[in-house]
Amino acid sequence: MNLVDVKEKLMSIVTEILEVDRSVIEGKEDVNLFKELDVDSLLALEIIANVETKYNIKIEDEEIETLVSFNKMLEMVKNKLNIK
């Protein structure tokens, strides 16, 4: 699995759960999802659960607090999967 594959699948997970078009996030990957897209804690947990299942990783509670943007999520998944 490479970074492009991870990014594409992560984008699919996020856009599907938030029920938004990719264009809402693409080009704005550093935007705070909670403020800009009104992501509440339940949606955030649903995204996290899907990411953990898809990539077979564990995201700790204290890590969740740092995942405020798409790029932050991508960086964490990348690190947990040891992708350069």
N, C-alpha and C positions, 0 to 999 in steps of 0.2 A: 504494500500500500504506500502510495506517495502523497505528498502534500496536496497536489491538485485533487486527487480522489477524496481525501479527507475533507477538503474545503467544500467540494461539491456536495458530498453527502451531508455535511453539517449544515450547509445552506438549505438543503432540502428539508432536513428535520426542523430547522428554525422557521422557515417560511410556511411549512405545512401546519405546525402547531399554532403559529400566530395568525394563520389564515391571511397572509399577505403575499403579494407578488414579489419575486426576487428583486425587482427594480427598487423596491422600498428599502432594501438593505444594501444592494450592490452599490459601491461607490461611497457608502456611508458606514463602512465596517467598524469604525471607531466611535460611532454615535452610541450614547447610552440608551440601550433598549428599554430600560425601565421608564425613563423620562420621555423619550421621543415616541415610543410605540405603546406606551401604557401597559407594559408587561407587568403583571402582578406576580405575587409569590407562587401561586398555583401554576401559572403558565411556566414560570421559571423552573419549578420542580419537574414539570412534565418534560421540558426540554432536557434537563439534566438526566432524568431517568432514561429517556430515549438515547441520549448520547452514551451513557454508561452501558446500556444494552447493546447498542450498535457496535461499539468499539471494545466491549468487554474490559472496561476500566472502572475504577472506583474514584469518584470525586468526593473528597472529604467536605464536611460541613463548612469548615473555615475557608476552604477554597471557593466554595459557591459564592461567597460574598464578593469575590474579586471578579466574577464573570459578568460584568456589566455591559460588555459590547461583544459583537460577533468576533472581532479579532482577539479579544481576551479568551473567548471560548476556544477558538482555533488554536491559539498558542498553547493552551493547557492540554488539549487533545494531542497536539503534535508532540509536546514534551512527554506525555504519558506513554505515547506509542514509540518514543525515541526516533522520531523522524527528523532528519536534518533539513 
